[in-house]
Amino acid sequence: MRLLVRERLFAVGDDYWIEDTEGRKVFLVDGKAMRVRDTFELKDRDGRVLVELRQKLVSLRDTMVIERGGEELARVRRKRLSLLRNHYRVTLVDGTELDVSGRILDREFAIDYDGELLAQVSRRLLTIRDTYGIEVVREEADAALLIAVSMCVIVLADKEREGHEE
């Protein structure tokens, strides 16, 4: 599954569509306005909420939580003790861990489980400005979860960069 994401996607309060390579609307990102923290809902074409992403307000390290049906599904945070600034760990509630690494700010990174590639994020092959692609490599993978993970690491990396610029 290959999807295209417009860079403006992460503006809280705005809604954006994630499209497939044929231009068909696949997922709606609903940026919840008037919230103290960043909150997004990823919905299917029919408006059903697939996952909700929110940033934890009280945390030693920036953390985003992904929920499904009101229950926590995963936590995303920058990996500790990593020499790479752009290395994130995703901990699912069942204890499974996913690794996210690459050049997050450049939108060139991979999501893998135990060394096996699940999804690749890249803008390398795209000519559309301010757009990047998400390719979900494994057919049986939870596409909504992998999209949510991508969104979380981008939001966290962008916030970290903003904090260093101040």
C-alpha positions in Angstrom: 0.0 0.0 0.0 1.5 3.3 -1.1 0.1 6.6 0.3 0.8 10.2 -0.2 0.8 12.7 2.7 0.8 16.5 2.2 3.2 18.2 4.5 0.6 20.6 6.0 -1.0 17.5 7.5 0.1 18.3 11.0 -1.7 21.6 11.6 -3.9 21.1 14.6 -7.4 22.2 13.9 -7.3 21.3 10.2 -8.5 18.2 8.4 -6.5 16.5 5.6 -6.8 13.5 3.4 -4.1 10.9 2.9 -4.5 9.6 -0.6 -3.3 6.5 -2.5 -1.1 6.9 -5.5 -4.2 7.1 -7.7 -5.4 10.2 -5.9 -8.2 8.3 -4.0 -8.9 9.5 -0.5 -8.0 6.7 1.9 -7.6 8.2 5.4 -8.8 11.4 7.0 -6.6 13.1 9.6 -8.8 15.2 11.9 -6.6 17.7 13.8 -8.7 18.5 16.9 -8.8 22.2 17.4 -9.0 24.0 20.8 -6.9 21.4 22.7 -4.1 22.2 25.0 -2.0 19.3 23.5 -1.6 18.0 20.0 -4.5 15.6 19.3 -5.3 13.9 15.9 -7.8 11.3 14.8 -7.1 9.0 11.9 -10.4 8.1 10.3 -11.4 5.9 7.4 -13.3 7.2 4.3 -16.6 6.7 6.1 -15.5 8.8 9.1 -14.9 6.0 11.6 -12.1 6.7 14.0 -9.3 4.1 13.5 -6.8 5.5 16.0 -6.3 8.7 18.1 -2.9 10.3 18.6 -2.2 12.6 21.5 0.8 14.0 23.2 1.2 13.3 26.9 1.2 16.5 28.9 3.3 15.2 31.8 6.3 13.2 30.8 10.0 13.4 31.3 10.5 12.8 27.6 8.2 13.8 24.9 5.8 11.0 24.4 2.8 10.5 22.1 0.2 7.9 22.8 -1.8 6.0 20.1 -5.2 4.8 21.2 -7.8 2.6 19.5 -11.4 2.5 20.9 -10.4 4.5 24.0 -7.7 2.0 24.9 -4.0 2.7 24.7 -2.4 0.8 21.8 1.1 2.2 21.7 3.5 4.8 23.1 6.1 6.6 20.9 9.2 8.3 22.2 12.7 9.1 21.2 15.0 6.2 22.0 17.2 6.7 25.0 20.9 6.3 24.8 20.9 6.4 21.1 23.7 8.1 19.2 21.2 8.9 16.5 18.9 11.8 17.3 16.4 10.4 14.8 15.8 7.1 16.5 12.4 6.4 18.1 10.9 3.4 19.9 7.3 2.4 19.7 6.1 0.2 22.5 2.8 -1.6 21.9 0.6 -2.6 24.9 1.4 -6.3 24.3 5.1 -5.5 24.8 6.1 -5.6 21.1 8.6 -2.9 20.2 9.0 -1.3 16.8 12.0 0.8 15.8 11.8 4.0 13.8 15.1 5.3 12.4 16.4 7.5 9.6 16.3 11.2 8.8 12.9 12.1 10.4 13.1 15.8 9.6 13.9 15.0 6.0 10.9 12.5 5.9 13.3 9.6 5.1 12.9 6.9 7.6 11.8 3.3 8.2 9.6 1.5 10.7 10.7 -2.1 11.5 10.0 -4.9 13.8 12.9 -7.1 14.8 14.9 -6.1 11.8 12.0 -6.7 9.3 10.8 -3.6 7.4 7.1 -2.8 7.9 6.9 0.6 6.3 9.1 3.1 4.6 8.6 6.9 4.6 10.2 8.9 1.8 9.9 12.0 -0.3 12.8 11.0 -2.5 10.8 9.7 -5.5 8.1 12.3 -5.4 8.0 15.4 -7.5 5.1 17.0 -5.7 6.4 19.7 -3.4 5.8 19.3 0.4 4.6 15.8 0.0 6.0 12.5 1.2 5.1 8.9 0.6 4.3 6.1 3.1 4.7 2.6 1.8 3.3 -0.1 4.0 5.5 -3.1 2.9 3.7 -6.0 4.7 0.2 -6.6 3.5 -1.0 -7.9 6.8 0.4 -4.9 8.7 -1.9 -2.5 10.5 -1.7 0.4 8.1 -3.5 2.8 10.4 -1.1 2.1 13.2 2.0 2.5 10.9 0.6 5.9 9.6 0.0 6.9 13.2 3.5 6.0 14.2 4.9 8.0 11.3 2.8 11.0 12.3 3.9 10.7 15.9 7.6 10.7 15.2 7.3 13.6 12.8 5.4 15.7 15.4 8.0 14.8 18.1 11.0 15.5 15.9 9.5 18.8 14.7 8.8 19.8 18.4 12.4 18.9 19.4 13.8 20.9 16.5 11.7 23.9 17.5 12.9 23.6 21.1 16.5 23.7 19.9 15.9 26.8 17.7 14.5 28.8 20.6 
